[in-house]
Amino acid sequence: MTAKERLRNLVEELSEQEAADALALFQKQGDDPMVHALDNALVDDDPSSEEEDASAQEAFEEYNRGESFSADEIKRELT
């Protein structure tokens, strides 16, 4: 089943009010400057380097060991 077919099936299950709300959301989304900006944003699709991958792996391992700080902890430290 395609995405459009699944969407049609979901739409058929909506109440009239739910359909009106969804329609308003889709119409508003088309006028939203943030959505437009995100749709046209550049994508960084360059492959990562071995150094970047190693750094990310190290950070993930530190996080899993509990060696990370919450945003609140950092804010308290800086104020």
N, C-alpha and C positions, 0 to 999 in steps of 0.2 A: 504494500500500500504506500502510495506516495505521500509526501508531506501535505500536499494540497488536499488529497482525499481524507487524510486524518483530520485536517483542519475543518473540512466540510462536515465531517461526522460530529466533531466537537461543537461546531456552530449550531447544528440541528438540535443538540441537547440543551442549548442555552434557553433560559426564559427570555421573554421579550425585553425585560429590564436589563438582564445581563448582556443581551445582544446590543442594546443601546449604549450601555456603559463601555463595552468593548469597542464599538464603533467610534465613540467619542475619544477613547484612548488612542486608537489608530490614527484618527484625524489630527488630534493634538500632537501626536508624535511626529507627524509629517511637518508640522509648523515649528517644532522645537529647535531653536538654534544649536543647542547642545547636541541633539541627535544628528543634525546636519554636520556639525563640526566633527563628531566621532565617525560618521560615515565617510568623511573625506580626509580623515587623519592619515598621516603616513604610518606605515607598518614597518617595524624593525624586523626584517626577516633574514638578516645576516646570520650565518651560523656562529655559534659561540666558539671561542678559542678553548684550547685545552686548559689554559690558565684560568679562564672564567669558570669553566666546568669544575675544576679542582677547588676554586674558591667557594663556589656555591655548595659543593659537597661538604666542604669543611664547615661552612656556616650551618648547614642542615644538621650535621652531626653534633655541633655545639648546641643547637636548639634542642635536639633530642636528649641531650645530657642535662638539659635544664640550665644551660649556661647563657641564657638570654635575659633581656630586660623588657618589661612592659613599657608602653608609652608613658604611663603614669609615673613609673619609677624614674624614667629619664627626665620627665618634667620636674619632679621633685628634686632631682640631683642638680638641675640647672637653675632652679629658682632659690 
